[in-house]
Amino acid sequence: MTTHLKLLVVDSYDAASRDVLTQAGASVASELFRACIALIDDTIEVTVIYSDDLGKITVDLDAFDGAIWTGSSLSVTDDTPLLRHQIALVRAMFDAGLPMYGSCYGAQLAAVSTGGQVSHNPRGREFGIARKIILNPRGITHPMFKNKPSAFDNFASHVDVITKLPAGAEILAYNKNSDVQAIHVTHNGGNFWAVQYHPEFNIYEVARIAVARQQRLIEEGLFADGDELARYVRDYEELARDPVPALCFLYGVDDDLLNTQTRTLEISNWIAHLTPQRALTRSG
């Protein structure tokens, strides 16, 4: 009997933040991952839970072969009941030996749940494209980056960064904006692979996220005004429809971002690394 992988996706946004994305025409984080996983392997069964339901529902961790933590517009520097529920679930997943992957906020959860620290980045927000992400020697040999170039670009949207590693953590990649662009955390026998950027994003979604964050992006000086931001959004949406050379040159976009398989290798490598043993145990 063929056993298909079962993945749990934890959407780290609260309901109000998801509404902001939806109103701007962006996809919610869990749906981005659902679509990404379907492109990698459409036999994988995906279950989504929302962070603001934690504490109200019971999650059977034994029912899954792996768990994904999405990005979020929230900050792990804010001590809230929602964050405490998220941290408790991350720790339970470590204790259960459930393999985890996370993007952005997910990487920060991996750190703070195991004794690390996260702070606002004094270098400022990294938005749109994270440039020149560089794998260190450990990252080059790590299975998350199998077939990945040693230096690459990917999509990003964050203002917080990991500033103190927990015990059992290894940095795998960095760039000029963030000393920790990828991390592997081992804790209580469990493993969490995570990146500070967003392989699950695409150019169109970045455009719509710019709309959702427009006031903040202008206030922080990433765009001079609304007209400049609107032009960026139009150009990115045009790139999503047809990546013509002129626009690719203007925005420094190449196959790192345009080739879906290349861009999402971190996620597909994590999925490929999952052992089917949990699924076999359930079926046996």
N, C-alpha and C positions, 0 to 999 in steps of 0.2 A: 504494500500500500504506500502510495506517495504521500509524504508528509510535507505540507507547505509551512513556511515560516509564518509566525504570528507576531506582529509588532504592535507595541503600544506607543502612541504619539501623545505626549502631554503638551497641550497648548498653553504656553506660559503667560499669555495675555489674559487680562481680566475682561469682563464683558464690555465695559465702557471703551477700553482700548481697541477691542475687536470692532466695535461699532465705528470708531474713527477710521479704521482701515477700510471698512466696507463702504462708508460714505464717500471716501476718496477714490473708490474704484479699485482698491487693492484687494488681493486675496488674503484671508486670514492665514496665520502661520501654519496651522495644522493642515489646511488644504494644500498649501504649497508643498508640504512634505508628502501628503498623500499622492499628489500628482508626480512628484519626483520619484517616489518609490514605485509607482505604477510603470514609469518609463524604464526603471532598472529591472523590475521583475513583476509582471502583472499577476503572478500567482500568490504574491504575499498578501496575507490578510491583515488589514490595518484597523485598529480600534483607536478612536480619539477620545480623550477625556480633557476637560477644561480645568485649569487651575482653580478657578473660583468655585468649583464643585468639590475640591479636596476638603476633607473634614465632614462632608455630607454623604460621601459614597465610600464603599469598600472596594479596593482594587486587588484582584487575585493575581499576584505577580507570577505565580507558577503557571498561569495560562499563557504566558508570553515567552518568546525567545529573545527578545531585546526591546529596549525602550529608547525613544528619541525625545529629547527636550528641545523645544523650539526657542527662537529668539523672543524678545518681548520689548515693549516700550517702557516697562517698569524698570526699577533699579534695585539690585540686591543690596544697595547701601541703605535702603529704607526698611526698617524693622516693622513689618506688618504681619497680621495673621496669615495672609496669603503666602508671604515669603516663608513663614515658619512651617506652613503645611507643605510647601514645595521642598524645603530642606529635609523635613521628616520623611517624605517619600523618596527623595534621592538616597538618604541613608538606609532606608528599608530596602531599596533596590541593590545597594552595595551589599548589605547583609544577606540578601537572597541570592547573590551571585548573578544578578540579571545584567547582562552587558548593556551599556548605555552609550549613546552618541548625543552630542549637543552642538548647536550653533549659537554663537554670540552669548546671549543671556544664559544659555545652557552651559557654556564653558565656565561662566562666572559662578553658576550654581554648583558645578563640580568642585570648584575651588572653595567656596565659602562653606559648603556642606561638610568638608573634611579638614577644616582648620586654616584655610587660606584667607586672603583678604582681597577685596575689590574696592577701587576708589575711582572718582572722576578723573579722567585723563588730563593732566596739565598741558598736554600737547593738543588738546582739543578734539572735536568730533571727527571721526572717520566716516565719511558718507559717500555713497555711490560706488566707487571702486577703491579697494585696498590695493595699493601699488607695491610691487616688488616684495611680496611675501617670500621669505627665504627659509628653506629647510636647513636646520642645523644638522650636524653629523647623525644625531639620534633620529631626527625626522627623516633623513634620507633613507635609513634602513627600516623605518617603522612601517608596518603593513597598511596603515591608513593611507600612506602616500605612495603605494605601489604604482608604478608607471606615471607618477606625477613629475613634472619638471622640478628641478631644485630651486627655481625661482619662478614666480607666477603672480598674476593678478586674480582677484576674485571680488565679488560684491560685498559691500559692508554698510553697516549703519549702527554706530554705537558711540557712546561718549564715556562709558565706564571701561576699565581695564583691570585685569588681574595684577595686583601689586605685590602679593606675597604668596609663594607657593605653599600648599599644604605638604605634609610629610607624604611620601609615596607618589609625588607628582614629578613629571618630566616635561620640560619645554621642548617642543618639536619644531616650532617655526616662530619667526618674528619679522617685523618690518620697522620702518622709521617711526610709524605712529605708535605701535604697540609692541612691547618687549615680549609679550606672550600672544602669538597668533594661533598657536595650536598647543594642545596639552594632552597628556595621558596621565590620568589619576588612577592609582591602584590603592584600594582601601578595603580592609576586612575581606580580602579575597576577591573583591569585585573590581570591575574595570570600567572606566568612563573615558572614551575618546571624544575630544571636543576641539572646535575651532572658534576663533573670535569673529570670523567672517561668516558669510552666508552662501554656501554652495547651492542651496536650494532656490535662491533668488534667480530671476532673469531680468533682462533689460527693461521689459515692460513693467514688471513689478517695482523696480527701482524708481521708475518715473512716477508711478502712482503713490509710492511711499513718500516721494518728494512733495507731492500734493498734500498728503496727510500731515507732513511735518513742516509745511512751508513757513509758518510764522517763526518756528524755532530756528530753521535753517537760515532765514534772513537775519534774525536777531544775532545769530552767532557769526555772521559775516561770510557764510559759505556762498551766498548769493547777494548781490548788491540790492536787489529789490524784486518785487513781484514779476516784473516784466522779464528779468533775466531768468528767474526760476521757470516761468512759463515757457520760455524759449528752450530751456534745458529739457523740460518735460516733452515738448513737441518733438525735439530732436531724438530723444531716447525712444519715444513711441515709433518714430519713423525708422530708427535702427532696428526695433523689434520686428517691424513689418518687412524691411528690406535693408540689410546692412551694407549700404553702398560705400565704396572706398572713401569718398570725401568725408562722410560722417564718421567712419571708423578712424580716419586720420585725425579729424578734429578732436575726438574724444579719447583717442588712444585705446581703441577697442580692437582686440584680436581674438584668436581662437581660444585663449584662456577663458574668455567670457562667452563667445558665440557658440563654441562646441559644447553641447550639453553633456556629452559623455566625459569630456576632459574636465569641465567645470565641477561635476558632481562626483568625481572619482573618490573623494573622501567618504562619501555616503555609500557608494557601491562597494568600496573596499571593506567598510565596516560590515555591511550586510554579508559579503562573501566570507568574512571572517567568523560569522556567527556559527556556533556549533549546532547541528540539528538534534543534539542529544536531548535537550529539554523537550522538543517536540516529540521525539521518539519515546521518551519516558511517558509523556501524556497519552500517546496512542497505544502504548504497550500495557 
